Amino acid sequence: MARFKPAKFSIKPNQNKEYIKHIDTTVFYMAVFSEEFIKEYNLENFKSGIKFYGEGKVGHFKGIDLNKAASFNPKKATMGYYNYSDEGFFVEYVYEIPGGTYKVAKNQIILRESSRDTLVIKTFQSATSAEKITKYVKKKIPKEALQYHLDW
């Protein structure tokens, strides 16, 4: 996957250690889609989601196998950063777009005290996508998947 300099992001990597109250860096958060969405896009066996790391870094993965550590190699992820502050909990990714350009996607984790097993993330509207809310459920991953080193 393409790698971009931190200057492309509008948020700075997290420095606030309180983030650990809301996310777990030892698991994968798998996106949950409606049955209609899965049928429409033929995604019956397609798994995507996010993996948080320390130092304010996050990876967005597509097409992973929850049982294979190699699926969680950060080199296969879209790079991103997260930041938790008094203003909220934000996640931002930079995606490469055909033609040599890129797209910045900013999201907000909707903080809820009721559940630590799920995340609800709002993706802000952009020129190329509509605002949407996605639920992510916590999934265990092989211990070997935690030994990878980030390349951003």
Secondary structure as GFF3:
##gff-version 3
##sequence-region A 1 152
A	DSSP	three_ten_helix	6	8	.	.	.	ID=ss1
A	DSSP	three_ten_helix	17	21	.	.	.	ID=ss2
A	DSSP	beta_strand	28	32	.	.	.	ID=ss3
A	DSSP	alpha_helix	35	40	.	.	.	ID=ss4
A	DSSP	beta_strand	48	52	.	.	.	ID=ss5
A	DSSP	beta_strand	57	62	.	.	.	ID=ss6
A	DSSP	three_ten_helix	69	72	.	.	.	ID=ss7
A	DSSP	three_ten_helix	74	76	.	.	.	ID=ss8
A	DSSP	beta_strand	78	85	.	.	.	ID=ss9
A	DSSP	beta_strand	88	97	.	.	.	ID=ss10
A	DSSP	beta_strand	101	110	.	.	.	ID=ss11
A	DSSP	beta_strand	118	123	.	.	.	ID=ss12
A	DSSP	beta_strand	132	139	.	.	.	ID=ss13
A	DSSP	three_ten_helix	143	147	.	.	.	ID=ss14
###
